[in-house]
Amino acid sequence: MDIWQIKQVKLGDLIPNAKNPRKISQDKLAALQEKIERLGFHNPIKTDENMNVLGGNQRLKALLKIAGKDLIVPVMIPNRPLTEEEKQEIIITDNISDGSWDWEILSKEWDKELTATWGLDWTECDFDAGDEQNKQQSTQKLQDKFIIPPLSVFDTRQGYWQDRKRLWNNLIDDNGESRQGTLGFSSLITKMYGKTGLKNVSVLDAALAEIINTWFLPTEIKCNTCDPFSGDTVFGFVSAFLGHNFTGIELRQEQADLNNERVKDMTATYICDDGQNIADHLQPESQDLIFSCPPYFDLEKYSDLPNDASNQKDYQSFVNILDNAFTGAIKCLKNNRFAVIVMSDVRDKKGYYLPICDDITRIFAKNGMNLYNEIILVNVAGTAQIRAAQAMKNRKIVRTHQEVLVFYKGDVSKIKNDFKDIEVAEIESENE
């Protein structure tokens, strides 16, 4: 068993922790000073072998105010060098009193699951319900650092999301023109708006594409990204704009040609082929990210091609196509990398939900990639308001969200080293 030594040390020789996750208000610091003056200094400061303070930063502040740098106090010092994890554990476990946690520093410098095993209650990180100013300031800080707050719900209705999306849309200018008229209308929408009064194609959200490229790609290197069901040009454009190489597999020739025209002179390429053949076009373990938003079974029919996932008569045939495509893509993915799939469960002809997200999770798991993040993507209601009353006749709740499934291949302990500080790109548009 290691026995810590107690030495008498000058306050001026102690090195405060610049990343101390414990903060203290001036009122509480004054109260701490009063307690030390009244009861005496009876709780020694803890340091590492180099006099860096691990436990007692607030006591050090109070003592400096009381007596200055020349005061000599008892300090507990380990009899051997500590590992970084040992230092972190001591910092957390020894800083329960005299202040409040700085959750921003904790989130950046400490592992949440590990600190929870040391007794840190992360549920305390929520702001008090009445502290709206703190909430707004925290949200703004998170937006500045991560584009949007990195929480498990992405709310595309928020102004900060719409503003970011607008910047990208002005750059990309992809409204799904090549698919206009190829996707079906509901009878209610056709009756209310007519076939020319409402867009009837789904286009990937460009802000979402930026977030995925920014959060789930290794930093400090030019990366390779791919998509076996590329569809529109949004993800490839965003990925290339951010400095990466993108390869998309697109089944329809007219879509592939249009996409290649849009990304001309960029580091993005669209190949006309079946997504099930993606491994024929990419080297094994050559990609840094798989991204895909495949067809939602038969919700939108993209073509009459027999190998089109949206043109399958039975659900199992659809799942088999996803299985073949994603299995091939995973073989092309490097180790210690992410895959991100945007999907939503859809109803069958009887109205029951098909377990598409569960089946995708199963496909990735059998290929050695487990679910790492599950995110709810809340969409602008749009026509859902129109459809809701009609749907409720059969007690169907209109779905206004999708799921963003994040899978990881490899050793999760490598994430901290490979995926470092996030840099938010400056997006400017000629139309802004």
N, C-alpha and C positions, 0 to 999 in steps of 0.2 A: 504494500500500500504506500502511495506517495504521501509524504507529510510536508505541508507547506510551512515555510519559515516566516517568522515575524521579524522584520527589520525596522529600525528607526530611520526614516527617510525625510529629507526636506521636501516640502510641498513643491518648491520650484524645480525639483528633479523629476517630478511625475509628469507623464505625457498624457493629456486628456485624449479621449477617443473622439476623433473628428466625425465618425459615423455612429455615434452613440444613438441607439434607437429610443432612448428615454429622454424626454424633454420635461422642463419644469417652468411654471409661470413665476413671475417675480414675487407674487404673494406667497406661493408655496416655498420659494427659495428663502424668503424672509422668515417663514415659519420654521423651516429647517435650521436656519441660523440660530433662531431663538431656542430651539430644542437642544442644539449642541452646546450653546452657552449655558443653558440651565442644567442639563444632565451630564455634560462633559462628552468628549469624543470616545465612544465605547464600541464602535462598529468599524473595524479596520478596513481601509481601502484594499482592494485586490488588484494586482497587476500581473502582467506576464513577466518573463525573465528579463525583458528589456525596459521595464518600468512603464509600459503602456497600460493605462488604467482599463481594467475589465469591469470591475464593480466598484462604484463609488464616485462616479463623475459628478453627481450632484453634491455629494458630501465635500468633494474637492472644491467645487465652486463656493460653497458656504464657508469652508475653512479659509480660503483665500481672502474672502471678504472680511472675515473675523480677524485674522492674524497675519496675512501676507505670505509671501513665498518662503520666508526663512523659518517658518514654524516646522518643527520636527514631529512627525506623527508615526504611529505603528502602521506598517504596510505588510500585507500578506503576499509572499512571493513564492511561486512554485519551485521545487528543487530540481526541475528538469524543464526543457523546452516543451511548450504545449503545441498541439496540432491546431490548425485553423478551426476545425470543428469543435475542439475542446474549448477554444477561446470563445467561440460563438455561444456555446452552451452556457458557459460561465456568465457571459454578458447578459443572457436572457434570464437565467435563474437567479442572478444576484441583483437584478434591477426591478424587483416587483414593487418596491415602495418608493416614496419620494419622487413623485412625478407621474407623467402619463406617457404612453407609448407614442412615438412618431411612426405612424403606420406607413407613411410613404417610404421612409428609410428601411423599415422592416421588410416591406414588400420587395424592395430592390435588392437588399443585401442578405436576407435570410430566407431559408427554405421553409415554406409554410407548414408542410407536413412534419418536418423534423422538429421545428420549434413547438409544434403542438404536443409532441411526445415529451417535451421538457416542461410542459404545464402552461404554455402561453395560450390564452383564450382569444382566438381570432374573431369571435363574435363581437368582441368589444370594439372592433374597428369601425363599426357603423356609427355615423354621427347621430347626435341626439335629434329627435324628430323636429324640434323647433329651431335647430341651428341651420337655417336655409342658406345663410351667407357662407358658412363652412362647406356646405354641400356644393354650392355653386363654384366656389374656389377650387375645391377638390376635383370636380368634374372638368373645369377648365384646365387644370394642371394635367389631368389624364389625357384630355384631348390634345394638348400641346405635345405631349410625350408619345402617345400611342395612336393618334388620329381620332379614336373614340375610347371611352372607358373600357378597359379589358374585363368585362363582366360577361356572364353566361347568357345575357339577353342583348342582342343587337337590335336596336329600335330604329328602323329606317325612317320613321315618321318625324324624328327629331330634326330641328333646324340645322344642327352641326352636320348631320349626315346628309341632308338634302343639299346643303351648300357645297360639300365636298363632291357629291355626285354630280352636281351641276357643272363644276369645273371640268371634271373628266368627260362628261357627255359633250361639252362644247369642243373638246379636243378630238374625241373619237368619232362622233356623229354617226353612230350605228343605231338605227331604229328597227332593225330586223326586216329591211325592205325585201330581201330575197325570199322571205317567207310570207310576205303579205298575201292573203288569200289562200294560203295552203293549210291554215289551221281553222278548225271549226268554230262557229259561233253558237252560243246558247240561244234558244228561241227567244228568251226574255230580252237579252241584250240586243239581238237583232231587231226586235219589235220596237224597242225604246230608242235605239241610236241609229239603226241602219248599218249596213255593212261597210260604209265608208266613213261613218262618224266616230269610230272608236278603233284604236289599235287593237289587234287581236293576236299579237305575237309576244312571247316572253323574251326579254333580253336581259342578260346577266347585269346585275347591279355593279357599276364600275367602282363605287366606293368599297364594296365588299371585295372586289378583285384586288384593290390596293391594299386593304387590310391583310389579306391572305399572303400577298407577296411580301409585305413588310414584316409581319409577325412570324411567319413560318418558313422563312428562308435563312440560311446561315449568313451572318454578317461578314463584311470585309472581303467578300469574293464575288465574282461574277458567276451567277448560278444558271443551271439548266432546268427549265420547267416544262411540263408536258400535260396534255389532256387528250384522252382517247375518245371523248365525245365533245369536240370543240364547239360546234354550233356557231354562234356569232363570234365577232372578232374582239370582244371586249377584254377577255382575260389576256389574250396574246398581246394586244396593244399595250395594256397596262404593264404587263411583265417586261416587255421590251423597252417601254418608255423608262422604266425604273432601272434599266441597265442589264437585263438578263436575256438569255437565249430561250426562246419558246418554240416548241413543236406541238402542233395540234393535228389530230387526225379527224377528218371530216368526211362523212359518207357521201354527201351530195357535191357533185362537181361545181355547180353554180355557186354554192356557198363557199367552197374552198377558193374558187377563183376570185370572188368578191373580197374575201378575207385577205388574200395575198395582195390584192390591189390596195387595200386600206393600209396594210403594214409595209408597203413598198419602201425599201431603204431602211427598214428597221430590222432588228435581230429576232424576227418572228417568222415562222414558216408554217403553212398549212398544207397537209398532204391529203389528197383525196384517196381514201381507203376505208375499209371497215375498221372500227376501233378495236375489234378483236385481234387485229394484226399489228398492233402497235409495236410489239417486240421485233417485228421485221424491219422496223425503221430506226430503232434506237439501240445503242449498245447496252449490254447488261451493266447494271449498276453505274449508269452514266448520268442519272437525273437527280436533282436536288429537291424537287417537289412534284408531286402529282396533284393536279387540281382537276375537278370535273363536276359539271352539273348535267348529268345525263337526262334523257327523256324520262318523264314521270309516267311510265308505262304508256297507256293509250289516252292520257289526258289531252295531249297535243300530238297530232299526227304530222310528222315532218315530211314523209315521202311515201311512195308506194313500193319502194325497194324491199325485197323479201327479207334482207338482213338488217333492216332498220329496226332498232329496239322499240320504236313507237308504233311499229306496224305489226306487232305480234298478236295473234289471236288469243293466246293463252298466257297466263301470268308466268308460268314456269319457263316458257321459251324466252320471255323477256329477262328473267333472272339469269338464265344461262348465258345470254349475251353479256350482261353486266359482269358475270363471273369470269368469262373468258377475257374480256377487255381489261378488267382490273387486275386479274392474275398476271396477264402479260405486262401491264404497266409496273406492277410491283417488282417484277424481275429486273426492270430497267432502273429502279430506284436505288440510290446509294444507301449504305447503312447509316443509321443515326439521322434519318430524315423523316419528314412529315408527308402525309397525304391528306387532302381536304376535299370532302365530297359534300355538295349542296343537294339536298333531296327533301322530298315530302312524301309521306304516305298518301295514297289516293284510294278512292272507293272503287269497288268492283261494280258490276252491273246491278247487283242486288242492294248496293248501298253500304256494304261492309268495307272497312278499311283493310287494305292489303299491307302486309308488314315489310314494305320496301326498305326502310331504314334498318330494320333488324336483319334483313337478308344481306344488305351491304356490309353491316358490321360482321356478320358471320363469314362473308367472303374474305374480308380483310384479315380476320382472326385466323382463318385456316392457312393464310399466307404469311403468318407471323407478324401481323400488324394489329395491335389492340387499340381499342377506343381510348383516346387520351383526353379529348375535350368534346363536350356535347353542347352546342350553342343553339339557342332559339333565335331565328331571324324573323322579327316582327315586320310585316309588310304594311304599306299604306293600304287602307281598306279598299279603295277603288270601287269596283263593281260589287264587292261583297255586300255593301249596303243594299244594293238593288236585289241581290239574290237571297238575302237572309230571310225575308218574309215568306217567299215561296218555299225555301228549303225547310222552314220550320213546320210546314204542313205535314212533313214526314219526320219531324223532330230531328232534322239534321242541323248541326251547328256548322256554319260556314267557316272554313279554315282560312286564317289570315296570317299564317306563319309557315316557315320552312325550318328545316334543321341543317345545321352546318356540323358535319361529323369530321373530327380531326383524329387521324390515326398516326401512330409513330412506329417506325421500324428501327430496332436496335436497342442500345443501352441508354436509358433515360438519364443516367448520371452524366452523359456527355452533352446534354442540352445546354447547360450553363456555359460551357466553354465554346460551343459551336454557334450558339444563338445569343449574341451579346447585346449591347445597347442598341435600341431601335432608333433609326433615323427617319424622320417624316419628310417626305419629298415636298419641295416647293412646286406647286401646280399653278401655272398661269395659262390663261386662255386669251386668244385674240378677241373673243367676244365679251370678255369681262371688262 
